[in-house]
């Protein structure tokens, strides 16, 4: 029996050695190269239309630092709209890694979504930064004292003066220029959900973002879920650790 195991181990090591040599040979295609990301295509964007003639898109430089550039759709003329230097935050010592972005309606401010975390199926929670497109200020983090990477669905008001967002199932509004924060709801909890949705709504109805600005920027309409009467369904997670874990989900 011992001899058989030694023979199997020798065959395994031989095969592994052969695969390693193949990976070092650029003329050969093996599983290691296929799964390494070597052949991953370059991604475009995310892109946003600015007007009827120009669009913005994200482009990474050779060092990986992002820039936001503007193109004229017809001619293809290129212009750097937000340089890597404009995205630098001194307290962090580096430029922001843009995962998503949006422009204020008056096109004077850029809002950057970064350091995201997964909520159920998508990365809808993270950090948001504001910066003026004229480069007069470095990016400013939204959220005040809210815990890091807890902001969701931040969006400009129609008049470009405020930003609304959700954190820990409560809704906040923050002044774009002033940074003054106003908390609109204070009853958010595991049972009371303001401005977003629970797992069932996301899974069955694709509902995530649960609040909207009024056209005159004076009000915020939002969904509120009361899950206090919903029981917990226990799911078994066999993959996150050596031992299975019980994950309670209201359903």
KOLMAR-359625 format. One record per residue (C-alpha): x, y, z; residue in three letters. Coordinates in pm, 1 decimal. Layout:
<pts>
pt u=X; v=Y; w=Z; resn=ALA
...
</pts>
This chain:
<pts>
pt u=0.0; v=0.0; w=0.0; resn=UNK
pt u=283.8; v=238.8; w=90.4; resn=UNK
pt u=454.2; v=167.0; w=-242.9; resn=UNK
pt u=131.4; v=252.3; w=-428.2; resn=UNK
pt u=99.9; v=587.6; w=-253.1; resn=UNK
pt u=463.6; v=672.5; w=-328.6; resn=UNK
pt u=403.0; v=587.5; w=-696.1; resn=UNK
pt u=91.6; v=808.3; w=-708.8; resn=UNK
pt u=279.1; v=1093.9; w=-542.3; resn=UNK
pt u=562.7; v=1061.4; w=-793.1; resn=UNK
pt u=318.7; v=1074.6; w=-1084.3; resn=UNK
pt u=147.5; v=1380.4; w=-934.5; resn=UNK
pt u=474.6; v=1566.7; w=-886.2; resn=UNK
pt u=581.7; v=1474.1; w=-1239.0; resn=UNK
pt u=258.0; v=1606.4; w=-1385.1; resn=UNK
pt u=283.5; v=1926.5; w=-1178.6; resn=UNK
pt u=640.6; v=1976.0; w=-1293.7; resn=UNK
pt u=534.0; v=1931.6; w=-1655.8; resn=UNK
pt u=253.5; v=2186.2; w=-1615.9; resn=UNK
pt u=495.1; v=2432.9; w=-1458.2; resn=UNK
pt u=735.8; v=2399.4; w=-1749.7; resn=UNK
pt u=449.7; v=2445.6; w=-1994.3; resn=UNK
pt u=346.4; v=2763.5; w=-1815.5; resn=UNK
pt u=696.0; v=2901.1; w=-1860.7; resn=UNK
pt u=682.2; v=2838.2; w=-2234.9; resn=UNK
pt u=481.4; v=3117.8; w=-2406.6; resn=UNK
pt u=425.9; v=2890.3; w=-2706.5; resn=UNK
pt u=222.7; v=2646.0; w=-2497.7; resn=UNK
pt u=-127.0; v=2695.3; w=-2362.4; resn=UNK
pt u=-214.4; v=2522.6; w=-2036.2; resn=UNK
pt u=-471.0; v=2552.7; w=-1757.9; resn=UNK
pt u=-241.3; v=2775.3; w=-1556.1; resn=UNK
pt u=-223.6; v=3038.7; w=-1828.3; resn=UNK
pt u=-595.8; v=3015.2; w=-1905.7; resn=UNK
pt u=-693.7; v=3087.0; w=-1542.8; resn=UNK
pt u=-416.7; v=3337.3; w=-1463.2; resn=UNK
pt u=-592.8; v=3640.4; w=-1613.3; resn=UNK
pt u=-335.1; v=3673.4; w=-1890.6; resn=UNK
pt u=-607.8; v=3663.5; w=-2155.0; resn=UNK
pt u=-861.7; v=3879.3; w=-1972.5; resn=UNK
pt u=-989.2; v=4150.5; w=-2212.3; resn=UNK
pt u=-955.5; v=4518.1; w=-2132.3; resn=UNK
pt u=-1277.1; v=4666.0; w=-1998.6; resn=UNK
pt u=-1439.8; v=4979.0; w=-2132.0; resn=UNK
pt u=-1575.1; v=5236.0; w=-1891.0; resn=UNK
pt u=-1789.2; v=5273.4; w=-1705.0; resn=UNK
pt u=-1893.6; v=5539.1; w=-1955.4; resn=UNK
pt u=-2137.9; v=5826.5; w=-1901.5; resn=UNK
pt u=-2292.3; v=6063.8; w=-2154.7; resn=UNK
pt u=-2220.8; v=6427.7; w=-2067.6; resn=UNK
pt u=-2437.4; v=6585.6; w=-2335.3; resn=UNK
pt u=-2546.4; v=6502.8; w=-2688.9; resn=UNK
pt u=-2191.6; v=6526.2; w=-2822.3; resn=UNK
pt u=-1950.6; v=6411.0; w=-2548.9; resn=UNK
pt u=-1914.2; v=6116.1; w=-2317.0; resn=UNK
pt u=-1682.9; v=6041.2; w=-2026.0; resn=UNK
pt u=-1509.5; v=5712.6; w=-1958.4; resn=UNK
pt u=-1255.2; v=5573.4; w=-1715.4; resn=UNK
pt u=-908.1; v=5487.3; w=-1840.6; resn=UNK
pt u=-626.5; v=5340.1; w=-1635.6; resn=UNK
pt u=-270.8; v=5448.0; w=-1700.0; resn=UNK
pt u=24.4; v=5211.2; w=-1720.5; resn=UNK
pt u=80.5; v=5241.3; w=-1345.9; resn=UNK
pt u=-281.8; v=5145.9; w=-1282.9; resn=UNK
pt u=-386.9; v=5492.7; w=-1168.7; resn=UNK
pt u=-724.4; v=5592.3; w=-1317.6; resn=UNK
pt u=-810.2; v=5904.5; w=-1514.2; resn=UNK
pt u=-1150.0; v=6023.6; w=-1623.6; resn=UNK
pt u=-1141.3; v=6136.9; w=-1984.6; resn=UNK
pt u=-1389.1; v=6304.8; w=-2216.6; resn=UNK
pt u=-1435.0; v=6211.1; w=-2580.9; resn=UNK
pt u=-1616.9; v=6386.6; w=-2860.8; resn=UNK
pt u=-1836.0; v=6115.2; w=-3007.4; resn=UNK
pt u=-1800.8; v=6216.9; w=-3373.2; resn=UNK
pt u=-1434.4; v=6311.8; w=-3400.2; resn=UNK
pt u=-1294.4; v=6101.2; w=-3114.0; resn=UNK
pt u=-1108.6; v=6404.3; w=-2976.7; resn=UNK
pt u=-979.2; v=6318.8; w=-2627.5; resn=UNK
pt u=-945.5; v=6543.6; w=-2323.6; resn=UNK
pt u=-852.4; v=6456.7; w=-1966.2; resn=UNK
pt u=-1145.6; v=6560.0; w=-1750.3; resn=UNK
pt u=-1019.6; v=6441.5; w=-1409.2; resn=UNK
pt u=-649.4; v=6362.8; w=-1385.2; resn=UNK
pt u=-488.8; v=6119.1; w=-1145.4; resn=UNK
pt u=-349.6; v=6416.8; w=-954.5; resn=UNK
pt u=-702.2; v=6549.3; w=-896.9; resn=UNK
pt u=-803.5; v=6211.5; w=-751.5; resn=UNK
pt u=-522.0; v=6208.2; w=-496.2; resn=UNK
pt u=-622.2; v=6223.2; w=-129.8; resn=UNK
pt u=-331.4; v=6341.5; w=82.8; resn=UNK
pt u=-446.5; v=6161.4; w=397.2; resn=UNK
pt u=-443.9; v=5834.6; w=201.3; resn=UNK
pt u=-123.5; v=5908.3; w=14.1; resn=UNK
pt u=-264.1; v=5791.2; w=-318.6; resn=UNK
pt u=-531.6; v=5849.0; w=-578.8; resn=UNK
pt u=-882.1; v=5711.3; w=-543.3; resn=UNK
pt u=-957.0; v=5385.4; w=-718.1; resn=UNK
pt u=-1277.2; v=5465.6; w=-909.0; resn=UNK
pt u=-1523.6; v=5176.0; w=-912.5; resn=UNK
pt u=-1813.1; v=5392.8; w=-1027.6; resn=UNK
pt u=-1887.3; v=5764.2; w=-1058.5; resn=UNK
pt u=-2157.1; v=6019.8; w=-1131.2; resn=UNK
pt u=-2173.6; v=6388.4; w=-1221.4; resn=UNK
pt u=-2384.3; v=6650.6; w=-1053.2; resn=UNK
pt u=-2668.0; v=6779.8; w=-1274.8; resn=UNK
pt u=-2484.8; v=7112.0; w=-1318.9; resn=UNK
pt u=-2168.2; v=6916.4; w=-1414.4; resn=UNK
pt u=-1955.2; v=7099.9; w=-1159.3; resn=UNK
pt u=-1896.0; v=6808.3; w=-920.5; resn=UNK
pt u=-1788.0; v=6448.3; w=-951.2; resn=UNK
pt u=-1888.7; v=6178.7; w=-703.5; resn=UNK
pt u=-1663.2; v=5871.6; w=-682.6; resn=UNK
pt u=-1764.4; v=5531.1; w=-547.9; resn=UNK
pt u=-1475.7; v=5324.8; w=-408.7; resn=UNK
pt u=-1372.3; v=5064.2; w=-148.4; resn=UNK
pt u=-1695.9; v=4877.2; w=-203.9; resn=UNK
pt u=-1825.9; v=4573.0; w=-19.9; resn=UNK
pt u=-2072.0; v=4308.9; w=-124.2; resn=UNK
pt u=-2431.7; v=4322.8; w=-1.1; resn=UNK
pt u=-2605.8; v=3998.2; w=-88.7; resn=UNK
pt u=-2521.5; v=3972.3; w=-460.3; resn=UNK
pt u=-2365.2; v=4305.6; w=-560.2; resn=UNK
pt u=-2114.2; v=4554.6; w=-421.0; resn=UNK
pt u=-2362.6; v=4824.7; w=-322.8; resn=UNK
pt u=-2194.6; v=4947.3; w=-3.1; resn=UNK
pt u=-1872.6; v=5148.8; w=10.8; resn=UNK
pt u=-1708.9; v=5490.1; w=32.2; resn=UNK
pt u=-1811.8; v=5802.3; w=-162.3; resn=UNK
pt u=-1595.4; v=6107.4; w=-234.4; resn=UNK
pt u=-1685.2; v=6445.9; w=-383.5; resn=UNK
pt u=-1450.7; v=6666.8; w=-582.5; resn=UNK
pt u=-1504.6; v=6979.7; w=-791.5; resn=UNK
pt u=-1430.6; v=6935.5; w=-1160.9; resn=UNK
pt u=-1232.1; v=7260.3; w=-1165.0; resn=UNK
pt u=-968.1; v=7095.5; w=-943.3; resn=UNK
pt u=-991.7; v=7362.1; w=-673.8; resn=UNK
pt u=-1019.4; v=7107.1; w=-390.3; resn=UNK
pt u=-902.0; v=6755.9; w=-323.6; resn=UNK
pt u=-1165.4; v=6483.0; w=-287.9; resn=UNK
pt u=-1376.6; v=6498.9; w=29.5; resn=UNK
pt u=-1522.1; v=6188.8; w=187.9; resn=UNK
pt u=-1897.9; v=6179.0; w=236.5; resn=UNK
pt u=-2060.1; v=6032.7; w=544.6; resn=UNK
pt u=-1932.7; v=6236.1; w=837.9; resn=UNK
pt u=-1900.4; v=5998.7; w=1133.3; resn=UNK
pt u=-2070.0; v=5709.1; w=954.5; resn=UNK
pt u=-1870.2; v=5388.6; w=975.1; resn=UNK
pt u=-1627.7; v=5323.5; w=690.6; resn=UNK
pt u=-1771.9; v=5162.6; w=375.5; resn=UNK
pt u=-2132.9; v=5171.1; w=496.9; resn=UNK
pt u=-2275.0; v=5425.4; w=249.0; resn=UNK
pt u=-2518.5; v=5309.2; w=-18.1; resn=UNK
pt u=-2682.8; v=5459.1; w=-329.0; resn=UNK
pt u=-2548.0; v=5813.8; w=-290.8; resn=UNK
pt u=-2706.1; v=6048.9; w=-544.8; resn=UNK
pt u=-2709.9; v=6420.4; w=-618.9; resn=UNK
pt u=-3022.8; v=6626.0; w=-567.6; resn=UNK
pt u=-3163.9; v=6774.6; w=-890.9; resn=UNK
pt u=-3034.8; v=7121.0; w=-792.5; resn=UNK
pt u=-2680.8; v=6983.7; w=-734.7; resn=UNK
pt u=-2671.5; v=7130.9; w=-384.5; resn=UNK
pt u=-2707.3; v=6811.5; w=-179.0; resn=UNK
pt u=-2629.6; v=6441.8; w=-179.7; resn=UNK
pt u=-2851.7; v=6176.1; w=-25.0; resn=UNK
pt u=-2736.8; v=5831.7; w=86.2; resn=UNK
pt u=-2821.5; v=5535.9; w=310.2; resn=UNK
pt u=-2605.7; v=5410.4; w=597.4; resn=UNK
pt u=-2701.4; v=5132.4; w=838.2; resn=UNK
pt u=-3062.7; v=5139.8; w=714.2; resn=UNK
pt u=-3103.7; v=5514.5; w=778.5; resn=UNK
pt u=-3115.3; v=5799.5; w=525.3; resn=UNK
pt u=-2889.2; v=6104.7; w=534.4; resn=UNK
pt u=-2855.0; v=6425.2; w=333.0; resn=UNK
pt u=-2526.7; v=6615.8; w=307.5; resn=UNK
pt u=-2447.6; v=6955.4; w=158.6; resn=UNK
pt u=-2221.5; v=6934.9; w=-145.0; resn=UNK
pt u=-2026.6; v=7252.8; w=-68.3; resn=UNK
pt u=-2073.3; v=7276.9; w=308.7; resn=UNK
pt u=-2050.7; v=6913.0; w=412.9; resn=UNK
pt u=-2329.8; v=6966.7; w=666.3; resn=UNK
pt u=-2501.2; v=6635.2; w=737.9; resn=UNK
pt u=-2869.8; v=6589.3; w=822.4; resn=UNK
pt u=-3011.2; v=6256.6; w=935.4; resn=UNK
pt u=-3361.3; v=6205.4; w=794.6; resn=UNK
pt u=-3447.1; v=5878.5; w=971.1; resn=UNK
pt u=-3331.9; v=5744.5; w=1307.2; resn=UNK
pt u=-3518.5; v=5416.0; w=1344.3; resn=UNK
pt u=-3308.6; v=5204.2; w=1110.1; resn=UNK
pt u=-3229.0; v=4859.2; w=1246.8; resn=UNK
pt u=-3221.7; v=4496.3; w=1140.8; resn=UNK
pt u=-3602.1; v=4499.3; w=1149.1; resn=UNK
pt u=-3672.9; v=4853.4; w=1017.1; resn=UNK
pt u=-3507.6; v=4916.1; w=679.8; resn=UNK
pt u=-3516.0; v=5267.0; w=529.8; resn=UNK
pt u=-3407.9; v=5355.0; w=177.0; resn=UNK
pt u=-3302.1; v=5007.3; w=71.0; resn=UNK
pt u=-3439.2; v=4652.1; w=75.3; resn=UNK
pt u=-3391.2; v=4317.5; w=242.1; resn=UNK
pt u=-3259.1; v=4000.7; w=82.7; resn=UNK
pt u=-3597.7; v=3878.0; w=-39.5; resn=UNK
pt u=-3674.7; v=4197.1; w=-233.7; resn=UNK
pt u=-3329.2; v=4197.5; w=-391.4; resn=UNK
pt u=-3341.2; v=3828.4; w=-477.6; resn=UNK
pt u=-3698.3; v=3810.3; w=-607.9; resn=UNK
pt u=-3763.2; v=4162.8; w=-743.7; resn=UNK
pt u=-3411.6; v=4302.9; w=-808.9; resn=UNK
pt u=-3483.2; v=4592.2; w=-567.8; resn=UNK
pt u=-3182.8; v=4758.8; w=-404.1; resn=UNK
pt u=-3193.6; v=5140.0; w=-420.9; resn=UNK
pt u=-3494.5; v=5249.4; w=-215.2; resn=UNK
pt u=-3511.9; v=5630.9; w=-216.3; resn=UNK
pt u=-3563.7; v=5916.2; w=-464.6; resn=UNK
pt u=-3525.5; v=6294.1; w=-467.8; resn=UNK
pt u=-3826.2; v=6510.8; w=-550.1; resn=UNK
pt u=-3785.6; v=6719.3; w=-869.8; resn=UNK
pt u=-3749.5; v=7041.3; w=-667.4; resn=UNK
pt u=-3487.3; v=6889.0; w=-431.2; resn=UNK
pt u=-3697.5; v=6972.4; w=-124.9; resn=UNK
pt u=-3809.1; v=6620.1; w=-31.4; resn=UNK
pt u=-3689.3; v=6260.3; w=-29.5; resn=UNK
pt u=-3933.7; v=5974.7; w=-88.5; resn=UNK
pt u=-3829.0; v=5633.6; w=37.4; resn=UNK
pt u=-3940.3; v=5278.1; w=96.0; resn=UNK
pt u=-3953.7; v=5151.1; w=453.1; resn=UNK
pt u=-3967.3; v=4779.9; w=533.4; resn=UNK
pt u=-4081.6; v=4646.7; w=869.5; resn=UNK
pt u=-3934.1; v=4299.4; w=896.6; resn=UNK
pt u=-4008.2; v=4251.8; w=1266.0; resn=UNK
pt u=-4261.3; v=3977.8; w=1191.6; resn=UNK
pt u=-4041.7; v=3785.4; w=949.1; resn=UNK
pt u=-3882.3; v=3468.3; w=1082.7; resn=UNK
pt u=-3527.5; v=3353.9; w=1022.5; resn=UNK
pt u=-3430.2; v=3080.1; w=781.5; resn=UNK
pt u=-3100.3; v=2912.5; w=870.9; resn=UNK
pt u=-2858.9; v=2858.3; w=584.1; resn=UNK
pt u=-2548.1; v=2641.8; w=609.9; resn=UNK
pt u=-2223.9; v=2793.3; w=477.2; resn=UNK
pt u=-1987.4; v=2506.5; w=402.7; resn=UNK
pt u=-1727.6; v=2709.2; w=212.0; resn=UNK
pt u=-1615.2; v=3015.4; w=410.4; resn=UNK
pt u=-1415.1; v=2825.0; w=673.4; resn=UNK
pt u=-1290.1; v=2482.1; w=770.5; resn=UNK
pt u=-1610.9; v=2415.3; w=961.3; resn=UNK
pt u=-1963.8; v=2486.8; w=842.5; resn=UNK
pt u=-2132.8; v=2800.6; w=977.4; resn=UNK
pt u=-2499.6; v=2872.6; w=1034.9; resn=UNK
pt u=-2613.9; v=3196.0; w=864.0; resn=UNK
pt u=-2955.1; v=3329.5; w=972.0; resn=UNK
pt u=-3147.9; v=3509.1; w=695.5; resn=UNK
pt u=-3490.6; v=3665.7; w=742.1; resn=UNK
pt u=-3719.2; v=3507.5; w=484.5; resn=UNK
</pts>
